């Protein structure tokens, strides 16, 4: 198992990228959707220039940084998140993110249709 360490550094392995790709409208962002009946788990890859503009939604979001570095602002408070850092975005909280390095982030949305799949 140790020989696989770092094999996919910076990118998700094929087991993830075989999932349906999300229709993401932000430059420098790709994502894959693991869909459940009531929730979504999204596997994001961000380029260093990627930005997610300020927005809010009516449900809670949890995330973890797998690789990279981002500045996350929630209700006007900014923090830097790096590998291993987790965050919770409360329902209706204004938030946005700026990526400072190539990053992989996993987000759990407590809503079933946050993202749609990309059309073929």
Residue frames relative to the residue before (quaternion, step in Angstrom):
aa qw qx qy qz dx dy dz
X 1.0000 0.0000 0.0000 0.0000 0.00 0.00 0.00
X 0.6097 0.5780 -0.3554 0.4098 3.61 1.02 -0.72
X 0.6298 0.5566 -0.3446 0.4181 3.58 1.08 -0.65
X 0.6345 0.5171 -0.3307 0.4697 3.62 1.28 -0.21
X 0.4667 0.6899 -0.4383 0.3378 3.58 1.24 -0.29
X 0.8399 0.1761 -0.1417 0.4934 3.55 -0.88 0.96
X 0.4379 0.7178 -0.4536 0.2953 3.59 1.24 -0.13
X 0.7823 0.2622 -0.1388 0.5477 3.58 1.04 -0.71
X 0.1874 0.8143 -0.5321 0.1369 3.60 1.12 0.51
X 0.8206 0.2134 -0.1882 0.4956 3.54 -0.80 1.06
X 0.7742 0.2170 -0.1285 0.5804 3.60 1.21 -0.29
X 0.4707 -0.6423 0.5131 0.3203 3.55 -1.18 0.52
X 0.5085 -0.6349 0.4822 0.3252 3.57 -1.13 0.62
X 0.7184 -0.4756 0.3141 0.3988 3.53 -1.30 0.36
X 0.5727 0.5933 -0.3861 0.4135 3.60 1.08 -0.61
X 0.6794 0.4316 -0.2720 0.5274 3.63 1.18 -0.55
X 0.7253 0.4620 -0.2659 0.4357 3.60 0.78 -0.98
X 0.5516 0.5632 -0.4058 0.4625 3.60 1.29 0.07
X 0.5079 0.6196 -0.4290 0.4172 3.60 1.27 -0.20
X 0.6363 -0.5044 0.3867 0.4374 3.63 -1.18 0.29
X 0.3900 -0.7137 0.5295 0.2412 3.58 -0.91 0.91
X 0.4277 -0.7028 0.5155 0.2397 3.55 -1.02 0.87
X 0.4213 -0.6672 0.5550 0.2632 3.55 -1.18 0.66
X 0.0341 0.8167 -0.5674 0.0998 3.56 0.03 1.36
X 0.2680 -0.8056 0.5162 0.1127 3.57 -0.77 1.06
X 0.5638 0.5940 -0.3931 0.4180 3.61 1.24 0.16
X 0.4981 -0.6644 0.4736 0.2937 3.58 -0.92 0.95
X 0.8231 0.2416 -0.1876 0.4784 3.55 -0.99 0.90
X 0.6551 0.4814 -0.3056 0.4958 3.59 1.26 0.30
X 0.0001 -0.7445 0.6676 -0.0025 3.55 -1.05 0.91
X 0.0173 0.8113 -0.5833 0.0359 3.57 -1.14 0.59
X 0.2134 -0.7496 0.6168 0.1101 3.50 -1.33 0.54
X 0.3286 -0.7817 0.5147 0.1268 3.54 -1.01 0.94
X 0.1076 -0.7046 0.6969 0.0789 3.51 -1.10 0.90
X 0.1481 -0.8460 0.5118 0.0201 3.55 -0.27 1.33
X 0.0627 -0.7546 0.6500 0.0644 3.55 -1.10 0.76
X 0.7330 -0.4282 0.2948 0.4386 3.54 -1.29 0.04
X 0.8279 0.1895 -0.0658 0.5238 3.61 1.00 -0.81
X 0.7725 0.2921 -0.1384 0.5467 3.62 1.27 -0.18
X 0.2066 -0.7345 0.6194 0.1849 3.54 -1.38 0.07
X 0.1536 -0.7129 0.6750 0.1122 3.50 -1.24 0.69
X 0.0945 -0.8181 0.5673 -0.0024 3.57 -0.63 1.16
X 0.2211 -0.7579 0.6069 0.0909 3.54 -0.93 1.06
X 0.0996 -0.8356 0.5402 0.0037 3.58 -0.26 1.30
X 0.0898 -0.7132 0.6886 0.0954 3.54 -1.32 0.60
X 0.0758 -0.8141 0.5756 -0.0099 3.56 -0.73 1.12
X 0.3763 -0.6732 0.5879 0.2442 3.54 -1.11 0.76
X 0.6639 -0.5343 0.3364 0.4007 3.61 -1.16 0.47
X 0.6849 0.4826 -0.2829 0.4669 3.60 1.14 -0.49
X 0.4797 0.7125 -0.4213 0.2912 3.62 1.24 -0.23
X 0.0371 -0.7609 0.6479 0.0020 3.47 -1.21 0.75
X 0.1880 -0.7233 0.6512 0.1318 3.53 -1.13 0.75
X 0.3696 -0.7754 0.4623 0.2203 3.60 -0.41 1.18
X 0.6728 -0.5025 0.3607 0.4060 3.52 -1.27 0.44
X 0.1752 0.7569 -0.6101 0.1557 3.53 -0.98 0.96
X 0.1741 -0.7481 0.6243 0.1425 3.54 -1.35 -0.06
X 0.0633 -0.7724 0.6276 0.0739 3.53 -1.28 0.35
X 0.5949 -0.6398 0.3896 0.2916 3.53 -1.26 0.51
X 0.7019 0.4060 -0.2538 0.5274 3.58 1.21 0.31
X 0.5935 -0.5859 0.4358 0.3383 3.53 -1.30 0.48
X 0.1255 -0.7578 0.6370 0.0653 3.54 -1.21 0.68
X 0.0951 -0.7609 0.6400 0.0478 3.56 -1.01 0.90
X 0.0457 0.8150 -0.5771 0.0239 3.58 -1.05 0.68
X 0.1459 -0.7509 0.6362 0.1003 3.49 -1.41 0.27
X 0.3678 -0.7023 0.5677 0.2218 3.55 -1.07 0.82
X 0.2726 -0.7720 0.5588 0.1318 3.57 -0.70 1.14
X 0.7608 -0.0685 0.0809 0.6403 3.58 1.03 -0.92
X 0.7322 0.4726 -0.3043 0.3846 3.55 -1.24 0.40
X 0.3649 -0.7055 0.5731 0.2017 3.50 -1.34 -0.41
X 0.0568 0.7956 -0.6012 0.0489 3.57 -0.95 0.90
X 0.3302 -0.6619 0.6261 0.2466 3.49 -1.34 0.40
X 0.0730 -0.7965 0.6002 -0.0053 3.54 -0.71 1.11
X 0.0990 -0.7872 0.6080 0.0296 3.56 -0.80 1.05
X 0.0170 -0.7804 0.6234 -0.0452 3.55 -0.77 1.14
X 0.8365 -0.1005 0.0154 0.5384 3.58 -0.65 1.16
X 0.7595 -0.4218 0.1948 0.4554 3.57 0.89 1.01
X 0.6494 0.4805 -0.3255 0.4914 3.62 1.24 -0.06
X 0.1825 -0.8112 0.5524 0.0591 3.57 -0.63 1.19
X 0.0313 0.7645 -0.6438 0.0130 3.52 -1.11 0.77
X 0.3956 -0.6793 0.5633 0.2547 3.53 -1.23 0.54
X 0.1283 -0.7860 0.6037 0.0352 3.54 -0.87 1.05
X 0.0457 -0.7890 0.6126 -0.0083 3.56 -0.92 0.99
X 0.8105 -0.2887 0.1967 0.4702 3.54 -1.36 0.03
X 0.8178 0.2304 -0.2044 0.4862 3.56 -0.81 1.11
X 0.5746 0.5958 -0.3880 0.4054 3.59 1.21 -0.29
X 0.2122 -0.7599 0.6062 0.1005 3.54 -1.06 0.90
X 0.0512 -0.7823 0.6195 0.0394 3.55 -1.26 0.41
X 0.1733 -0.7365 0.6431 0.1182 3.52 -1.30 0.50
X 0.1490 -0.7632 0.6249 0.0699 3.54 -0.89 1.01
X 0.3664 -0.7602 0.4910 0.2162 3.59 -0.46 1.19
X 0.6395 -0.4948 0.4163 0.4159 3.56 -1.25 0.38
X 0.8576 0.1459 -0.1566 0.4677 3.56 -1.11 0.90
X 0.4605 0.6702 -0.4622 0.3538 3.64 1.20 0.24
X 0.4197 -0.6592 0.5596 0.2760 3.60 -0.98 0.87
X 0.1550 0.7992 -0.5693 0.1149 3.58 -0.86 0.91
X 0.0254 0.7679 -0.6400 0.0107 3.53 -1.31 0.48
X 0.2062 -0.7858 0.5748 0.0983 3.56 -1.25 0.43
X 0.1229 -0.7449 0.6530 0.0599 3.51 -1.26 0.69
X 0.2613 -0.7932 0.5355 0.1261 3.57 -0.78 1.05
X 0.2647 -0.8032 0.5269 0.0844 3.53 -0.80 1.15
X 0.7602 0.1165 -0.0733 0.6349 3.57 1.33 -0.16
X 0.6342 -0.4539 0.4169 0.4668 3.56 -1.25 0.20
X 0.0152 -0.8412 0.5355 -0.0738 3.57 -0.68 1.10
X 0.1504 -0.7181 0.6670 0.1294 3.48 -1.37 0.49
X 0.0150 -0.7922 0.6068 -0.0630 3.53 -0.84 1.09
X 0.1723 -0.7421 0.6352 0.1271 3.56 -1.11 0.69
X 0.0573 -0.7971 0.6011 0.0029 3.56 -0.83 1.05
X 0.2137 -0.7348 0.6339 0.1119 3.53 -1.11 0.88
X 0.1151 -0.7853 0.6069 0.0409 3.56 -0.76 1.09
X 0.3123 -0.7587 0.5444 0.1745 3.58 -0.74 1.06
X 0.5881 0.4572 -0.3788 0.5492 3.52 0.94 1.12
X 0.4708 -0.7505 0.3964 0.2407 3.58 -0.81 0.93
X 0.8100 0.2712 -0.1395 0.5008 3.62 1.08 -0.37
X 0.1245 0.8114 -0.5573 0.1248 3.58 0.93 0.85
X 0.7960 0.1008 -0.0368 0.5958 3.58 0.93 -0.91
X 0.3332 -0.7030 0.5960 0.1989 3.51 -1.23 0.65
X 0.5214 -0.6142 0.4745 0.3547 3.57 -1.21 0.37
X 0.5691 -0.6002 0.4586 0.3249 3.51 -1.23 0.68
X 0.4424 -0.6756 0.5193 0.2796 3.57 -1.01 0.81
X 0.5389 -0.6465 0.4282 0.3290 3.60 -0.99 0.78
